[in-house]
């Protein structure tokens, strides 16, 4: 089993659908998108290493994550 991640599904599809490509015939399984649960757990993890007055707010981290994700999708 191989696991690839990335933002270009078209390029990944090309690797498995073109008979001249190395992974021809392989199956592509989409992973679920990361959500608020992910950013909340990530924020808790990071905040444990930071001083009490220097921690991130979970809502702000989620908002930044969503902004970055929308920019990636638009290219």
N, C-alpha and C positions, 0 to 999 in steps of 0.2 A: 504494500500500500504506500502510495505517495501522497503527501499533503502539500498543496500549494495555496498560497494566499496572495491576494492582490486586488487591485481595483479594476483591472481590465478583463472583464469576462469574455470579450470578443477575442482577445489574444489567447486566452486559455482554451476557448472553444476551438480555435484554429489548430492548437496542438493535438487535440484529440479527434478532430473530425477530418483532417487532411491525411490521406494515406501515405504521404511522404514525410510526415512528422513523427517524431520519436515516440509519442504517447498515443498514437492512433488506436482507436477502439477502446480507450480507457473510459471510465465513467466519471462524470462530473457531479459532485454532490454539493449543493449550495449549503453554506452554513447560515444559521440565523444571524440577523443583525444585532450588534451590541446595543443595549438599551440603558435605561436609568439604573437598573440593578447593577450593571457593570460599573457605571461611573460612580455610584455610591460606594461600592466595595473598593474600587480603586482609590477614591478619596480617603476612605477610612485607613487604608494601608499606608498611603503617603503621609497622612496627618499623624500617624503614630510616630513617625520619625522627626516630626517638626515640633518646635517649641509652641507652647499653648497660645501665644499671641501671634503666631505666624502660620496658622493653619488655613486650609482652603474651605470654602463653603460648598457643600455638595450641590446646591442648586446652580452655583456659578460654574462649577466644573461641568455639570451636565449641559448647561447652556453653551459653553465653549465647545464641548464635544459635538453638539448638534450643529453648530455653525461650521465647524471644520468638516463634518461629514457632508453637509450640503454643498460645500465648496468642492470637495473631492468628486462628488457625483456630477457636478456641472462641468468639471474638467478645468 
